[in-house]
Amino acid sequence: MEFERDESLTFSYSDVFFSYLFNNDRKCTPMVKDHMLVYVYSGELIVEQKSKKTIIREGECVFLRRDNRVSLTKQPKGEEHFQAIFMIFNRNFLREFYQSFDKKRLPDTNTKELPSVVKLPQTPDIASLFQSMTPYFDSSVKPADELMKLKLQEGVYSLFNIDEMYFPILFDFTEPWKIDILDFLEENYMYDLTIEEIAHFTGRSLASFKRDFKKISTLSPLKWLMEKRLKVAHYKIRNENKKVSDVYLEVGFKNLSHFSSAFKKQFGYSPTQ
């Protein structure tokens, strides 16, 4: 997840980072690689996953499951700037946590029925955890890595105290099931994903992804993505009368000049023609 230019990253230690938005709304659509907690100190965070919209307000926290794509809109509320902390639980941390965890405390449950986006109840555990990190917002003193690790552990325990269903969710270390490559690319071609990330989100190693991709296309993955974006752009401009200045961003290009040259190379004429 990348910060936009109008945001100020106050601190980013281990897998905990603070997001501060000065004025306007900011929207991004990241692939959530690891489980995470997001606590909003001020402003609002709008989380959209498919057709469901969840609004996280001041003093509220949301749990985002790994291996999902969500749209995040960060926005001020009245005179309050957007401020939030993102706490990421990567798999290595969770494996290490599991190894040291008292297995006798594990609940007898295998349930994994949990939505991709869960707005958490307001509990003393969650409030205490995130309020304890506010002193670092305006401090130039870097907290010890060991302290941040303890905060991550506290975050896990806070989830466990809310509901036992988080045990099998957090301690599931299996790789995601293989999903159809073309289905995934058709749905996500417009996002800025590396080939390594695409391989991960389709449940494959990089080598396995490249091998499987050769079975469905004579093009390389990058060339396939380029052609897909250009074909969709061509359709939007010609059949939907959309502006070139809008379309190039919609299909995943970052630079208008690059889009125009690639379009002309593909179709023999410029997008404005």
ChimeraX commands (.cxc) that place a marker at each C-alpha (Angstrom):
marker #1 position 0.00,0.00,0.00 radius 0.5
marker #1 position 1.52,3.31,-1.07 radius 0.5
marker #1 position 1.04,6.76,0.42 radius 0.5
marker #1 position -0.01,9.61,-1.87 radius 0.5
marker #1 position 2.05,12.79,-2.04 radius 0.5
marker #1 position -0.39,14.80,0.06 radius 0.5
marker #1 position 0.00,12.39,2.96 radius 0.5
marker #1 position 2.64,12.66,5.66 radius 0.5
marker #1 position 4.01,9.39,6.97 radius 0.5
marker #1 position 4.81,10.23,10.59 radius 0.5
marker #1 position 6.28,6.88,11.48 radius 0.5
marker #1 position 6.61,3.37,10.11 radius 0.5
marker #1 position 8.20,0.89,12.48 radius 0.5
marker #1 position 8.22,-2.84,11.89 radius 0.5
marker #1 position 4.72,-3.58,10.57 radius 0.5
marker #1 position 3.00,-0.62,12.21 radius 0.5
marker #1 position 2.55,2.64,10.32 radius 0.5
marker #1 position 0.75,5.89,10.88 radius 0.5
marker #1 position -1.21,7.60,8.10 radius 0.5
marker #1 position -1.96,11.34,8.16 radius 0.5
marker #1 position -4.03,13.03,5.46 radius 0.5
marker #1 position -3.93,16.80,5.21 radius 0.5
marker #1 position -6.95,17.87,3.20 radius 0.5
marker #1 position -8.77,16.10,0.38 radius 0.5
marker #1 position -10.09,12.56,0.17 radius 0.5
marker #1 position -7.64,9.90,-0.93 radius 0.5
marker #1 position -8.65,6.57,-2.41 radius 0.5
marker #1 position -6.55,3.51,-3.13 radius 0.5
marker #1 position -7.35,-0.11,-3.95 radius 0.5
marker #1 position -4.69,-2.33,-2.45 radius 0.5
marker #1 position -4.44,-6.08,-2.40 radius 0.5
marker #1 position -4.41,-6.96,1.28 radius 0.5
marker #1 position -1.51,-9.40,1.46 radius 0.5
marker #1 position -1.58,-9.89,5.22 radius 0.5
marker #1 position -4.18,-9.64,7.96 radius 0.5
marker #1 position -4.32,-6.14,9.39 radius 0.5
marker #1 position -6.03,-3.90,11.91 radius 0.5
marker #1 position -6.81,-0.28,11.06 radius 0.5
marker #1 position -7.69,2.11,13.89 radius 0.5
marker #1 position -9.02,5.58,13.05 radius 0.5
marker #1 position -8.04,8.42,15.39 radius 0.5
marker #1 position -9.84,11.15,13.46 radius 0.5
marker #1 position -11.59,11.58,10.13 radius 0.5
marker #1 position -13.17,8.59,8.40 radius 0.5
marker #1 position -12.07,5.50,6.53 radius 0.5
marker #1 position -14.48,4.02,3.98 radius 0.5
marker #1 position -13.76,0.38,3.15 radius 0.5
marker #1 position -15.46,-1.11,0.08 radius 0.5
marker #1 position -15.27,-4.81,-0.72 radius 0.5
marker #1 position -17.37,-5.79,-3.74 radius 0.5
marker #1 position -20.81,-4.30,-3.05 radius 0.5
marker #1 position -20.37,-3.84,0.70 radius 0.5
marker #1 position -19.35,-0.49,2.18 radius 0.5
marker #1 position -18.08,-0.14,5.76 radius 0.5
marker #1 position -17.42,3.25,7.39 radius 0.5
marker #1 position -14.83,3.41,10.17 radius 0.5
marker #1 position -15.13,6.55,12.27 radius 0.5
marker #1 position -13.10,8.14,15.05 radius 0.5
marker #1 position -12.30,5.63,17.78 radius 0.5
marker #1 position -13.30,2.62,15.66 radius 0.5
marker #1 position -11.24,-0.27,14.33 radius 0.5
marker #1 position -11.58,-2.67,11.39 radius 0.5
marker #1 position -10.03,-6.07,10.69 radius 0.5
marker #1 position -9.05,-6.81,7.07 radius 0.5
marker #1 position -8.43,-10.41,6.06 radius 0.5
marker #1 position -5.44,-11.28,3.92 radius 0.5
marker #1 position -5.56,-12.16,0.22 radius 0.5
marker #1 position -8.40,-9.79,-0.59 radius 0.5
marker #1 position -8.77,-6.62,-2.63 radius 0.5
marker #1 position -10.50,-3.64,-1.02 radius 0.5
marker #1 position -10.99,0.02,-1.83 radius 0.5
marker #1 position -9.91,2.41,0.93 radius 0.5
marker #1 position -11.06,6.02,0.99 radius 0.5
marker #1 position -9.39,8.19,3.64 radius 0.5
marker #1 position -11.16,11.46,4.28 radius 0.5
marker #1 position -11.24,14.31,6.82 radius 0.5
marker #1 position -14.37,14.83,8.91 radius 0.5
marker #1 position -15.32,18.45,9.47 radius 0.5
marker #1 position -12.19,20.20,10.72 radius 0.5
marker #1 position -10.55,16.93,11.76 radius 0.5
marker #1 position -7.78,15.56,9.52 radius 0.5
marker #1 position -7.66,11.86,8.75 radius 0.5
marker #1 position -5.34,10.00,11.11 radius 0.5
marker #1 position -5.08,6.26,11.47 radius 0.5
marker #1 position -2.71,3.45,12.38 radius 0.5
marker #1 position -2.35,0.34,10.23 radius 0.5
marker #1 position -1.11,-2.74,12.09 radius 0.5
marker #1 position -0.01,-5.61,9.82 radius 0.5
marker #1 position 0.26,-9.24,10.93 radius 0.5
marker #1 position 2.57,-10.90,8.42 radius 0.5
marker #1 position 2.82,-14.68,8.24 radius 0.5
marker #1 position 6.31,-14.90,9.70 radius 0.5
marker #1 position 5.20,-12.97,12.77 radius 0.5
marker #1 position 2.10,-15.15,13.17 radius 0.5
marker #1 position 4.12,-18.36,12.77 radius 0.5
marker #1 position 6.55,-17.21,15.45 radius 0.5
marker #1 position 3.63,-16.17,17.68 radius 0.5
marker #1 position 2.00,-19.57,17.19 radius 0.5
marker #1 position 5.19,-21.45,18.11 radius 0.5
marker #1 position 5.39,-19.68,21.46 radius 0.5
marker #1 position 1.65,-19.77,22.13 radius 0.5
marker #1 position 0.25,-22.08,24.78 radius 0.5
marker #1 position -1.53,-24.67,22.60 radius 0.5
marker #1 position -3.76,-25.61,25.53 radius 0.5
marker #1 position -5.42,-22.23,25.10 radius 0.5
marker #1 position -6.45,-22.99,21.52 radius 0.5
marker #1 position -10.23,-23.28,21.25 radius 0.5
marker #1 position -11.83,-26.39,19.83 radius 0.5
marker #1 position -13.08,-24.74,16.67 radius 0.5
marker #1 position -12.34,-24.96,12.96 radius 0.5
marker #1 position -14.68,-22.26,11.79 radius 0.5
marker #1 position -13.35,-19.94,9.09 radius 0.5
marker #1 position -16.61,-18.20,8.25 radius 0.5
marker #1 position -15.45,-14.61,8.57 radius 0.5
marker #1 position -16.03,-11.74,6.13 radius 0.5
marker #1 position -13.09,-10.05,4.43 radius 0.5
marker #1 position -13.90,-6.80,6.27 radius 0.5
marker #1 position -14.96,-6.88,9.93 radius 0.5
marker #1 position -15.78,-3.73,11.89 radius 0.5
marker #1 position -14.75,-4.56,15.44 radius 0.5
marker #1 position -16.72,-3.73,18.57 radius 0.5
marker #1 position -15.25,-0.92,20.66 radius 0.5
marker #1 position -13.44,-2.72,23.48 radius 0.5
marker #1 position -11.05,-1.49,26.20 radius 0.5
marker #1 position -8.35,-3.77,24.72 radius 0.5
marker #1 position -8.46,-2.14,21.28 radius 0.5
marker #1 position -8.75,1.41,22.66 radius 0.5
marker #1 position -5.86,0.92,25.07 radius 0.5
marker #1 position -3.63,-0.66,22.41 radius 0.5
marker #1 position -3.88,2.15,19.89 radius 0.5
marker #1 position -4.07,5.05,22.33 radius 0.5
marker #1 position -0.77,3.84,23.79 radius 0.5
marker #1 position 0.92,4.58,20.46 radius 0.5
marker #1 position -0.18,8.22,20.14 radius 0.5
marker #1 position 3.00,9.58,21.85 radius 0.5
marker #1 position 5.00,8.48,18.80 radius 0.5
marker #1 position 2.97,10.60,16.37 radius 0.5
marker #1 position 4.92,13.79,17.02 radius 0.5
marker #1 position 8.11,12.26,18.31 radius 0.5
marker #1 position 11.42,11.90,16.53 radius 0.5
marker #1 position 12.36,9.07,18.87 radius 0.5
marker #1 position 12.12,5.68,17.19 radius 0.5
marker #1 position 10.52,3.05,19.44 radius 0.5
marker #1 position 12.43,-0.18,19.91 radius 0.5
marker #1 position 11.58,-3.02,17.52 radius 0.5
marker #1 position 10.86,-5.18,20.56 radius 0.5
marker #1 position 8.23,-2.67,21.69 radius 0.5
marker #1 position 6.51,-2.70,18.30 radius 0.5
marker #1 position 6.54,-6.49,18.36 radius 0.5
marker #1 position 4.82,-6.41,21.74 radius 0.5
marker #1 position 2.19,-4.07,20.26 radius 0.5
marker #1 position 1.58,-6.55,17.46 radius 0.5
marker #1 position 1.21,-9.35,19.99 radius 0.5
marker #1 position -1.20,-7.19,21.97 radius 0.5
marker #1 position -3.20,-6.71,18.79 radius 0.5
marker #1 position -3.51,-10.47,18.31 radius 0.5
marker #1 position -4.65,-10.99,21.91 radius 0.5
marker #1 position -7.17,-8.17,21.49 radius 0.5
marker #1 position -8.71,-10.05,18.57 radius 0.5
marker #1 position -8.75,-13.32,20.50 radius 0.5
marker #1 position -10.60,-11.62,23.36 radius 0.5
marker #1 position -13.26,-10.41,20.95 radius 0.5
marker #1 position -14.03,-13.78,19.38 radius 0.5
marker #1 position -12.46,-17.25,19.21 radius 0.5
marker #1 position -13.07,-17.36,15.46 radius 0.5
marker #1 position -9.87,-15.35,14.98 radius 0.5
marker #1 position -7.73,-18.29,16.14 radius 0.5
marker #1 position -8.16,-20.47,13.00 radius 0.5
marker #1 position -8.10,-17.36,10.79 radius 0.5
marker #1 position -4.77,-16.00,12.04 radius 0.5
marker #1 position -3.14,-19.41,12.48 radius 0.5
marker #1 position -3.99,-20.69,9.00 radius 0.5
marker #1 position -0.62,-20.89,7.27 radius 0.5
marker #1 position -1.70,-22.75,4.16 radius 0.5
marker #1 position -1.12,-21.02,0.85 radius 0.5
marker #1 position -4.23,-19.77,-0.97 radius 0.5
marker #1 position -5.92,-22.27,-3.29 radius 0.5
marker #1 position -5.02,-21.99,-6.94 radius 0.5
marker #1 position -7.57,-19.89,-8.76 radius 0.5
marker #1 position -8.08,-19.44,-12.48 radius 0.5
marker #1 position -5.42,-17.08,-13.83 radius 0.5
marker #1 position -7.56,-15.56,-16.58 radius 0.5
marker #1 position -10.47,-14.95,-14.21 radius 0.5
marker #1 position -8.14,-13.13,-11.85 radius 0.5
marker #1 position -6.53,-11.03,-14.60 radius 0.5
marker #1 position -9.87,-10.14,-16.18 radius 0.5
marker #1 position -11.01,-8.75,-12.83 radius 0.5
marker #1 position -7.73,-7.08,-11.79 radius 0.5
marker #1 position -5.89,-6.07,-15.00 radius 0.5
marker #1 position -6.17,-2.36,-14.17 radius 0.5
marker #1 position -4.28,-2.56,-10.87 radius 0.5
marker #1 position -0.57,-1.96,-10.42 radius 0.5
marker #1 position 0.46,-5.51,-9.49 radius 0.5
marker #1 position 3.83,-7.12,-10.11 radius 0.5
marker #1 position 4.01,-10.58,-11.67 radius 0.5
marker #1 position 5.16,-11.88,-8.29 radius 0.5
marker #1 position 2.03,-10.45,-6.67 radius 0.5
marker #1 position -0.24,-11.90,-9.34 radius 0.5
marker #1 position 1.37,-15.30,-8.82 radius 0.5
marker #1 position 0.79,-15.01,-5.06 radius 0.5
marker #1 position -2.84,-13.98,-5.37 radius 0.5
marker #1 position -3.58,-16.86,-7.75 radius 0.5
marker #1 position -2.04,-19.30,-5.26 radius 0.5
marker #1 position 1.16,-20.08,-7.15 radius 0.5
marker #1 position 4.89,-19.73,-6.90 radius 0.5
marker #1 position 6.42,-17.45,-9.55 radius 0.5
marker #1 position 7.77,-20.46,-11.48 radius 0.5
marker #1 position 4.42,-22.25,-11.30 radius 0.5
marker #1 position 2.58,-19.13,-12.45 radius 0.5
marker #1 position 4.85,-18.68,-15.49 radius 0.5
marker #1 position 4.47,-22.36,-16.38 radius 0.5
marker #1 position 0.68,-22.25,-16.10 radius 0.5
marker #1 position 0.44,-18.96,-17.99 radius 0.5
marker #1 position 2.19,-20.49,-21.02 radius 0.5
marker #1 position -0.69,-22.96,-21.23 radius 0.5
marker #1 position -3.26,-20.21,-21.75 radius 0.5
marker #1 position -1.40,-17.60,-23.84 radius 0.5
marker #1 position 1.49,-17.27,-26.25 radius 0.5
marker #1 position 2.12,-13.80,-24.83 radius 0.5
marker #1 position 4.14,-13.02,-21.74 radius 0.5
marker #1 position 2.07,-11.94,-18.71 radius 0.5
marker #1 position 3.21,-8.32,-19.11 radius 0.5
marker #1 position 2.32,-8.23,-22.82 radius 0.5
marker #1 position -1.05,-9.84,-22.08 radius 0.5
marker #1 position -1.79,-7.12,-19.51 radius 0.5
marker #1 position -0.71,-4.41,-21.95 radius 0.5
marker #1 position -2.97,-5.72,-24.72 radius 0.5
marker #1 position -5.89,-6.16,-22.33 radius 0.5
marker #1 position -5.62,-2.59,-21.07 radius 0.5
marker #1 position -5.35,-1.19,-24.59 radius 0.5
marker #1 position -8.32,-3.19,-25.89 radius 0.5
marker #1 position -10.50,-2.04,-23.00 radius 0.5
marker #1 position -9.35,1.55,-23.51 radius 0.5
marker #1 position -10.15,1.33,-27.24 radius 0.5
marker #1 position -13.66,0.11,-26.46 radius 0.5
marker #1 position -14.30,2.79,-23.83 radius 0.5
marker #1 position -13.15,5.60,-26.13 radius 0.5
marker #1 position -14.92,4.36,-29.25 radius 0.5
marker #1 position -18.12,2.85,-27.87 radius 0.5
marker #1 position -18.67,4.72,-24.61 radius 0.5
marker #1 position -17.38,8.10,-25.82 radius 0.5
marker #1 position -15.12,8.44,-22.81 radius 0.5
marker #1 position -12.34,11.01,-22.64 radius 0.5
marker #1 position -8.79,9.85,-23.25 radius 0.5
marker #1 position -7.69,11.74,-20.12 radius 0.5
marker #1 position -10.02,9.56,-18.05 radius 0.5
marker #1 position -9.62,6.24,-19.79 radius 0.5
marker #1 position -5.87,5.85,-19.48 radius 0.5
marker #1 position -6.13,5.94,-15.69 radius 0.5
marker #1 position -9.16,3.63,-15.60 radius 0.5
marker #1 position -7.34,0.84,-17.43 radius 0.5
marker #1 position -4.16,1.04,-15.37 radius 0.5
marker #1 position -1.76,3.40,-17.13 radius 0.5
marker #1 position 0.03,5.97,-14.99 radius 0.5
marker #1 position 1.31,8.21,-17.77 radius 0.5
marker #1 position -0.78,9.69,-20.60 radius 0.5
marker #1 position 2.20,9.93,-22.96 radius 0.5
marker #1 position 3.07,6.26,-22.43 radius 0.5
marker #1 position -0.56,5.30,-22.99 radius 0.5
marker #1 position -0.81,7.29,-26.21 radius 0.5
marker #1 position 2.37,5.82,-27.70 radius 0.5
marker #1 position 1.38,2.25,-26.73 radius 0.5
marker #1 position -2.13,2.81,-28.16 radius 0.5
marker #1 position -0.78,4.07,-31.47 radius 0.5
marker #1 position 1.68,1.17,-31.69 radius 0.5
marker #1 position -1.14,-1.31,-31.07 radius 0.5
marker #1 position -3.84,0.15,-33.34 radius 0.5
marker #1 position -1.95,2.33,-35.82 radius 0.5
marker #1 position -3.57,5.60,-34.77 radius 0.5
marker #1 position -3.63,7.80,-31.68 radius 0.5
marker #1 position -6.40,7.53,-29.08 radius 0.5
marker #1 position -7.65,11.04,-29.95 radius 0.5
marker #1 position -8.08,9.94,-33.58 radius 0.5
marker link #1:1,2 radius 0.2
marker link #1:2,3 radius 0.2
marker link #1:3,4 radius 0.2
marker link #1:4,5 radius 0.2
marker link #1:5,6 radius 0.2
marker link #1:6,7 radius 0.2
marker link #1:7,8 radius 0.2
marker link #1:8,9 radius 0.2
marker link #1:9,10 radius 0.2
marker link #1:10,11 radius 0.2
marker link #1:11,12 radius 0.2
marker link #1:12,13 radius 0.2
marker link #1:13,14 radius 0.2
marker link #1:14,15 radius 0.2
marker link #1:15,16 radius 0.2
marker link #1:16,17 radius 0.2
marker link #1:17,18 radius 0.2
marker link #1:18,19 radius 0.2
marker link #1:19,20 radius 0.2
marker link #1:20,21 radius 0.2
marker link #1:21,22 radius 0.2
marker link #1:22,23 radius 0.2
marker link #1:23,24 radius 0.2
marker link #1:24,25 radius 0.2
marker link #1:25,26 radius 0.2
marker link #1:26,27 radius 0.2
marker link #1:27,28 radius 0.2
marker link #1:28,29 radius 0.2
marker link #1:29,30 radius 0.2
marker link #1:30,31 radius 0.2
marker link #1:31,32 radius 0.2
marker link #1:32,33 radius 0.2
marker link #1:33,34 radius 0.2
marker link #1:34,35 radius 0.2
marker link #1:35,36 radius 0.2
marker link #1:36,37 radius 0.2
marker link #1:37,38 radius 0.2
marker link #1:38,39 radius 0.2
marker link #1:39,40 radius 0.2
marker link #1:40,41 radius 0.2
marker link #1:41,42 radius 0.2
marker link #1:42,43 radius 0.2
marker link #1:43,44 radius 0.2
marker link #1:44,45 radius 0.2
marker link #1:45,46 radius 0.2
marker link #1:46,47 radius 0.2
marker link #1:47,48 radius 0.2
marker link #1:48,49 radius 0.2
marker link #1:49,50 radius 0.2
marker link #1:50,51 radius 0.2
marker link #1:51,52 radius 0.2
marker link #1:52,53 radius 0.2
marker link #1:53,54 radius 0.2
marker link #1:54,55 radius 0.2
marker link #1:55,56 radius 0.2
marker link #1:56,57 radius 0.2
marker link #1:57,58 radius 0.2
marker link #1:58,59 radius 0.2
marker link #1:59,60 radius 0.2
marker link #1:60,61 radius 0.2
marker link #1:61,62 radius 0.2
marker link #1:62,63 radius 0.2
marker link #1:63,64 radius 0.2
marker link #1:64,65 radius 0.2
marker link #1:65,66 radius 0.2
marker link #1:66,67 radius 0.2
marker link #1:67,68 radius 0.2
marker link #1:68,69 radius 0.2
marker link #1:69,70 radius 0.2
marker link #1:70,71 radius 0.2
marker link #1:71,72 radius 0.2
marker link #1:72,73 radius 0.2
marker link #1:73,74 radius 0.2
marker link #1:74,75 radius 0.2
marker link #1:75,76 radius 0.2
marker link #1:76,77 radius 0.2
marker link #1:77,78 radius 0.2
marker link #1:78,79 radius 0.2
marker link #1:79,80 radius 0.2
marker link #1:80,81 radius 0.2
marker link #1:81,82 radius 0.2
marker link #1:82,83 radius 0.2
marker link #1:83,84 radius 0.2
marker link #1:84,85 radius 0.2
marker link #1:85,86 radius 0.2
marker link #1:86,87 radius 0.2
marker link #1:87,88 radius 0.2
marker link #1:88,89 radius 0.2
marker link #1:89,90 radius 0.2
marker link #1:90,91 radius 0.2
marker link #1:91,92 radius 0.2
marker link #1:92,93 radius 0.2
marker link #1:93,94 radius 0.2
marker link #1:94,95 radius 0.2
marker link #1:95,96 radius 0.2
marker link #1:96,97 radius 0.2
marker link #1:97,98 radius 0.2
marker link #1:98,99 radius 0.2
marker link #1:99,100 radius 0.2
marker link #1:100,101 radius 0.2
marker link #1:101,102 radius 0.2
marker link #1:102,103 radius 0.2
marker link #1:103,104 radius 0.2
marker link #1:104,105 radius 0.2
marker link #1:105,106 radius 0.2
marker link #1:106,107 radius 0.2
marker link #1:107,108 radius 0.2
marker link #1:108,109 radius 0.2
marker link #1:109,110 radius 0.2
marker link #1:110,111 radius 0.2
marker link #1:111,112 radius 0.2
marker link #1:112,113 radius 0.2
marker link #1:113,114 radius 0.2
marker link #1:114,115 radius 0.2
marker link #1:115,116 radius 0.2
marker link #1:116,117 radius 0.2
marker link #1:117,118 radius 0.2
marker link #1:118,119 radius 0.2
marker link #1:119,120 radius 0.2
marker link #1:120,121 radius 0.2
marker link #1:121,122 radius 0.2
marker link #1:122,123 radius 0.2
marker link #1:123,124 radius 0.2
marker link #1:124,125 radius 0.2
marker link #1:125,126 radius 0.2
marker link #1:126,127 radius 0.2
marker link #1:127,128 radius 0.2
marker link #1:128,129 radius 0.2
marker link #1:129,130 radius 0.2
marker link #1:130,131 radius 0.2
marker link #1:131,132 radius 0.2
marker link #1:132,133 radius 0.2
marker link #1:133,134 radius 0.2
marker link #1:134,135 radius 0.2
marker link #1:135,136 radius 0.2
marker link #1:136,137 radius 0.2
marker link #1:137,138 radius 0.2
marker link #1:138,139 radius 0.2
marker link #1:139,140 radius 0.2
marker link #1:140,141 radius 0.2
marker link #1:141,142 radius 0.2
marker link #1:142,143 radius 0.2
marker link #1:143,144 radius 0.2
marker link #1:144,145 radius 0.2
marker link #1:145,146 radius 0.2
marker link #1:146,147 radius 0.2
marker link #1:147,148 radius 0.2
marker link #1:148,149 radius 0.2
marker link #1:149,150 radius 0.2
marker link #1:150,151 radius 0.2
marker link #1:151,152 radius 0.2
marker link #1:152,153 radius 0.2
marker link #1:153,154 radius 0.2
marker link #1:154,155 radius 0.2
marker link #1:155,156 radius 0.2
marker link #1:156,157 radius 0.2
marker link #1:157,158 radius 0.2
marker link #1:158,159 radius 0.2
marker link #1:159,160 radius 0.2
marker link #1:160,161 radius 0.2
marker link #1:161,162 radius 0.2
marker link #1:162,163 radius 0.2
marker link #1:163,164 radius 0.2
marker link #1:164,165 radius 0.2
marker link #1:165,166 radius 0.2
marker link #1:166,167 radius 0.2
marker link #1:167,168 radius 0.2
marker link #1:168,169 radius 0.2
marker link #1:169,170 radius 0.2
marker link #1:170,171 radius 0.2
marker link #1:171,172 radius 0.2
marker link #1:172,173 radius 0.2
marker link #1:173,174 radius 0.2
marker link #1:174,175 radius 0.2
marker link #1:175,176 radius 0.2
marker link #1:176,177 radius 0.2
marker link #1:177,178 radius 0.2
marker link #1:178,179 radius 0.2
marker link #1:179,180 radius 0.2
marker link #1:180,181 radius 0.2
marker link #1:181,182 radius 0.2
marker link #1:182,183 radius 0.2
marker link #1:183,184 radius 0.2
marker link #1:184,185 radius 0.2
marker link #1:185,186 radius 0.2
marker link #1:186,187 radius 0.2
marker link #1:187,188 radius 0.2
marker link #1:188,189 radius 0.2
marker link #1:189,190 radius 0.2
marker link #1:190,191 radius 0.2
marker link #1:191,192 radius 0.2
marker link #1:192,193 radius 0.2
marker link #1:193,194 radius 0.2
marker link #1:194,195 radius 0.2
marker link #1:195,196 radius 0.2
marker link #1:196,197 radius 0.2
marker link #1:197,198 radius 0.2
marker link #1:198,199 radius 0.2
marker link #1:199,200 radius 0.2
marker link #1:200,201 radius 0.2
marker link #1:201,202 radius 0.2
marker link #1:202,203 radius 0.2
marker link #1:203,204 radius 0.2
marker link #1:204,205 radius 0.2
marker link #1:205,206 radius 0.2
marker link #1:206,207 radius 0.2
marker link #1:207,208 radius 0.2
marker link #1:208,209 radius 0.2
marker link #1:209,210 radius 0.2
marker link #1:210,211 radius 0.2
marker link #1:211,212 radius 0.2
marker link #1:212,213 radius 0.2
marker link #1:213,214 radius 0.2
marker link #1:214,215 radius 0.2
marker link #1:215,216 radius 0.2
marker link #1:216,217 radius 0.2
marker link #1:217,218 radius 0.2
marker link #1:218,219 radius 0.2
marker link #1:219,220 radius 0.2
marker link #1:220,221 radius 0.2
marker link #1:221,222 radius 0.2
marker link #1:222,223 radius 0.2
marker link #1:223,224 radius 0.2
marker link #1:224,225 radius 0.2
marker link #1:225,226 radius 0.2
marker link #1:226,227 radius 0.2
marker link #1:227,228 radius 0.2
marker link #1:228,229 radius 0.2
marker link #1:229,230 radius 0.2
marker link #1:230,231 radius 0.2
marker link #1:231,232 radius 0.2
marker link #1:232,233 radius 0.2
marker link #1:233,234 radius 0.2
marker link #1:234,235 radius 0.2
marker link #1:235,236 radius 0.2
marker link #1:236,237 radius 0.2
marker link #1:237,238 radius 0.2
marker link #1:238,239 radius 0.2
marker link #1:239,240 radius 0.2
marker link #1:240,241 radius 0.2
marker link #1:241,242 radius 0.2
marker link #1:242,243 radius 0.2
marker link #1:243,244 radius 0.2
marker link #1:244,245 radius 0.2
marker link #1:245,246 radius 0.2
marker link #1:246,247 radius 0.2
marker link #1:247,248 radius 0.2
marker link #1:248,249 radius 0.2
marker link #1:249,250 radius 0.2
marker link #1:250,251 radius 0.2
marker link #1:251,252 radius 0.2
marker link #1:252,253 radius 0.2
marker link #1:253,254 radius 0.2
marker link #1:254,255 radius 0.2
marker link #1:255,256 radius 0.2
marker link #1:256,257 radius 0.2
marker link #1:257,258 radius 0.2
marker link #1:258,259 radius 0.2
marker link #1:259,260 radius 0.2
marker link #1:260,261 radius 0.2
marker link #1:261,262 radius 0.2
marker link #1:262,263 radius 0.2
marker link #1:263,264 radius 0.2
marker link #1:264,265 radius 0.2
marker link #1:265,266 radius 0.2
marker link #1:266,267 radius 0.2
marker link #1:267,268 radius 0.2
marker link #1:268,269 radius 0.2
marker link #1:269,270 radius 0.2
marker link #1:270,271 radius 0.2
marker link #1:271,272 radius 0.2
marker link #1:272,273 radius 0.2
view
